[in-house]
Amino acid sequence: MFIYRFIQYSLVEEYRGFTWWITVELLYTVNPGIEDIASEEIRAELGGVTSFEKMSGHVYHVVDNVSFEAIYRLRSINRAFILLFKSRVGPRTNDLVKLREELVSSLETIHYYITPHTSFAVDTERLGSHEYTSMDISRIVGEIIIRKVEEKTGVKPVVNLRTPHIIIHVFVRDENFFLGVSLTGSRSLHRRGYRIYDHPAALKPTLAYAMLTLSGTRDKQVIVDPMCGGGTIPIEAGLLHEEALIYGYDRNPKHVRGAKLNAYASGVYGKVVFGVWDARRLHVIFDEQVDHIVSNPPYGIRYGDPVVIRKLYRDFLGSAYKSLKPGGRLTIITTEYNYVLKKAGDIGFRVIHKRTVQHGGLYPKIVVLEK
């Protein structure tokens, strides 16, 4: 990528034959609720120091000797940016006057990233109550960038909203303002590229990774998703583990066929066994043989009749308990967490962990239960 090569060389200074790398500030977007998981993965892969606010959807990262290729190996993030500017901004339109002044003085080096030979676009995401819109922010940032680049180079850069070379990402959350250069382009990294078959209630791969991490899955263990849909959780397990025994089942043969296509596209087809089966009868196949059951069962909100969904959960929880080894874990994501926690306790499960995450405009909980 052009942006990667340009930044790679711009981060290096040579002096008397030695190469010195400057510290880089990065910002990552993630699904709100898994910031700590992403933070740990970022440190493990890239080193450095990370920080975050819970449910903010962002992780801040300071690192030396950054490997930009390693960013593409991260399983928990959506996008990554080189952070150029951060500040506070008030909610009123008049507060943009001060912000404009700060941006004018802070974007003196923007021509290192955007030149007369590169097109750019400003992508603004805004959360909170403000008198101004995302378009207002984008317009101000765009005008300043054009002015700064023209001052330094004598030529105005080209704005291209459809296929820009460089994307400037702006994120405004309440009073927090961040501006950075995108390292991952316009396509979120949660779109792995293997989803040939798109299940109507598909789980984001980043959340599937988080669930596997929270469950504590390891190589040489038995991992089962008895309601696999398009196969996201088994596929992510296959990408995460080399020697685990991974199974994906679903009642609907159409979904199983689609899951196989997705697994083939992801390169893990030989690692996962798929089949048509009812999650309420999982114990018929596995009698105290499973280390981890990780699944995204239907949400009551989208499933319809709450009586039907709760009967499904009750029967599934009972079968899952019989299928797990002593000490085995059941990890699910659901909006029916109050009912699940009550029934799980009645059956004999112990609650190990629970947290709220954001997914598809809803705020379900990831619940980890242990037999």
ABEGO torsion letter per residue (X at the ends): XAAAAAAAAAABBBBGGBBBBBBBBBBBBBBBGAAAAAAAAAAAAAEEBBBBBBGAGBBBBBBBGBBAAAAAABAABABBBBBABBBBBBABAAAAAAAAAAAAAAAAAAAAABBAABBBBBBBBBBEBBABBAAAAAAAAAAAAAAAAAAAAGBBBBBBAABBABBBBBBBBEABBBBBBBAAEABBAABAGABABBBAABBBAAAAAAAAAAAGBBBGBBBBBABAEAGAAAAAAAAABAABBBBBBBABAAAAAAAAAAAAAAGAAAABBBBBBBAAAAAAABBGABABBBBBBBBAAAAEBAAAAAAAAAAAAAAAAAABBBGBBBBBBBAAAAAAAAAAAAAGBBBABBBBBBBGGBBBBBBBBBX
